[in-house]
């Protein structure tokens, strides 16, 4: 995986998550009976991610960051399809566990991939550039969603983001030569 593939796929993933995050919060609040259930749901997510990081870190040495990112993108695509049909807080807790595991996969794999794709002499500059663009896409996603939500249902946002996660997975899956050939043909 090249730096460009990583940047483009992660920007797409972060855009997708930024589109649904505010509306996922509303969904959680509507399914729960209290703020304590809301807090517990997020606590389950964070605790699951924290406890799984060491195992995922060890696992990444065996399977590679590309496979972990693919598992994350396609896993999140499935989760985004399931979220709009959740009806109980117990289902939310189960999804939070799954999202905690997937989030840990992404966080670990992203950092490994980024460290392998940067030139040691310019690591800081490349990491800064990477975070600039992924953050810009996240901000644009939140702003844009605020405008288009009046024309869509909240459920449709989750389906759109599912597609975006699949598209990010396809970007990761591509062989670097394919991307280079496409770049030369577009010039």
SULVENMO-V131827 format. One record per pair of residues at least 24 apart in sequence whose C-alpha atoms are under 8 Angstrom apart, sorted by the first residue. I is the first residue (numbers start at 0). J is the second residue. If there is no record, write none. Layout:
<<I & J> <I & J>>
This chain:
<<0 & 65> <0 & 112> <0 & 171> <0 & 174> <0 & 175> <1 & 116> <1 & 175> <2 & 113> <2 & 116> <2 & 117> <4 & 170> <4 & 171> <4 & 175> <5 & 109> <5 & 112> <5 & 113> <5 & 171> <6 & 129> <6 & 132> <6 & 133> <7 & 167> <7 & 170> <8 & 166> <8 & 167> <8 & 168> <8 & 170> <8 & 171> <9 & 109> <9 & 133> <9 & 167> <10 & 132> <10 & 133> <10 & 134> <10 & 136> <10 & 137> <11 & 136> <11 & 163> <11 & 164> <11 & 166> <11 & 167> <12 & 72> <12 & 163> <12 & 164> <12 & 167> <13 & 133> <13 & 134> <13 & 136> <13 & 137> <14 & 133> <14 & 136> <14 & 137> <14 & 138> <14 & 139> <14 & 140> <15 & 140> <15 & 160> <15 & 161> <15 & 163> <15 & 164> <16 & 160> <17 & 137> <17 & 138> <17 & 140> <17 & 141> <18 & 137> <18 & 140> <18 & 141> <18 & 144> <18 & 156> <18 & 160> <19 & 156> <19 & 157> <19 & 160> <22 & 153> <27 & 88> <27 & 91> <30 & 86> <30 & 87> <30 & 88> <31 & 87> <31 & 88> <36 & 88> <40 & 91> <40 & 92> <40 & 95> <41 & 95> <43 & 92> <43 & 95> <43 & 96> <43 & 99> <44 & 95> <44 & 96> <44 & 97> <44 & 98> <44 & 99> <45 & 99> <46 & 99> <47 & 96> <47 & 99> <47 & 100> <48 & 99> <48 & 100> <48 & 101> <48 & 102> <48 & 103> <49 & 103> <51 & 100> <51 & 103> <52 & 103> <52 & 104> <52 & 107> <55 & 103> <55 & 104> <55 & 107> <56 & 107> <59 & 108> <63 & 108> <64 & 107> <64 & 108> <64 & 109> <64 & 111> <64 & 112> <65 & 108> <65 & 112> <65 & 171> <65 & 172> <67 & 104> <67 & 105> <67 & 108> <68 & 104> <68 & 105> <68 & 108> <68 & 109> <68 & 168> <68 & 171> <69 & 168> <69 & 171> <69 & 172> <70 & 101> <70 & 104> <71 & 101> <71 & 102> <71 & 104> <71 & 105> <72 & 164> <72 & 165> <72 & 167> <72 & 168> <73 & 164> <73 & 165> <73 & 168> <74 & 101> <75 & 101> <75 & 161> <75 & 164> <76 & 160> <76 & 161> <76 & 162> <76 & 163> <76 & 164> <76 & 165> <77 & 161> <78 & 161> <79 & 157> <79 & 158> <79 & 160> <79 & 161> <80 & 157> <80 & 158> <80 & 161> <82 & 157> <83 & 153> <83 & 154> <83 & 157>>
